[in-house]
């Protein structure tokens, strides 16, 4: 069979300049590893192509047996358009990804079959069913166990790729009410690969720098410590996600990550208000531990990338000034600011829909940069202007230069990371948000 796997890269509605595209391409920043993992396990008797519209156009006249389109909520209209075009030509279409898993009945209107959850195991069964002319309308996820193998991710991509990618663990048991990944079918089940298997794959990745796509490498500290110990001496550099509680309390894990080659930890701080953290069920966050989290990472000469979200029911217009004040005191190296977005399938979406506060179901607006619900303690315009203020002020030229210079003490690799991310954010800070509702 001839199979096409399409991964719609989420661009959040922004128009990217040439330099931005080169940066994203070179550093292999993808919304998911799904396409590469599915391609890796597809039986060799089939011909498989992996395509991203970021790199090339889709040829609808090409003859395919199956097209698997993996997409996120903000790319839903384009995904459905692609699916409809292929189906008009008689091609079997499979839809997968976060949005398809959250709203499978909606997705089914544009597909012959929907693959729910991560779905690698069921992908193989789907292919067998298709060959037998017994394709099912939906394939539920299968729980992982010790015998399960997460597919490798070292599938070649077009273009010059500096950063490789890998997944050592999967799933998150905390299931924060705003998180789409943890709330899809099977997303709350934590699973860890064999450390030796992960090490073997790391050795096979040609790039010196790689990104761990795990939800968090602090969910099982014992596992991560073992992994980091075995990575020492591999001469690899990497980035990974972690939770603030473990990074604040477990100095051994932080130190081992540095020895293993870690350049930066991505930490979902979300809010500087403990009331907000408690409201959304972020069990791993204690605001009074944030300073220790950052200190432990900086003491080991690694950068801190902090994620912050705005629009929670406990947020008032003064949350922006307070957050800016705290993150400057924390001396965070890179910060990402986004709008609370109630993605379908999450508890926060169900809550807001029940309360009649969802403003639109135009899924293209669900890019973390638009107001798609009615905030409780501020107007939509105040929320948008507050987000703009965060980017304008945090990525103002004087403060950006100050952070870049300060990062020199972290070493050459973290410095270049901080330089690149801050430079791009500084250039983009005035055009990240639309005024549309």
Secondary structure, 3 states (H helix, E strand, C coil): CEEEEEECCCCCCCCCCHHHHHHHHHCCCCCCCHHHHHHHHCCCCCEEEEECCCCCCCCCCCCCCEEEEECCHHHHHHHHHHHHHHHHCCCEEEEECHHHHHCHHHHHCCCCEEECCCCHHHHHHHHHHHHCCCCCCEECCCCCCCCCCCCCCCCCCCCCCCEEEECCEECCCCCCCCCCCCCCCCCCCCEECCHHHHHHHHHHCCCCEEEECCCCCCCCHHHHHHHHHHHCCCCCEEEEEECHHHHHHCHHHHHHHHHHCEEEEEEEEECCCHHHHHHCCCCCCCHHHHHHHHHHHHHCCCEEEEEEEECCCCCCCCHHHHHHHHHHHHCCCEEEEEECCCCCCCHHHHHHHHCCCECCCCHHHCCCCCCCECCCCCCHHHHHHHHHHHHHHHCCHHHHHHHHHHHHHHCHHHHHHHHHHHHHHHHHCCCCCCCCC
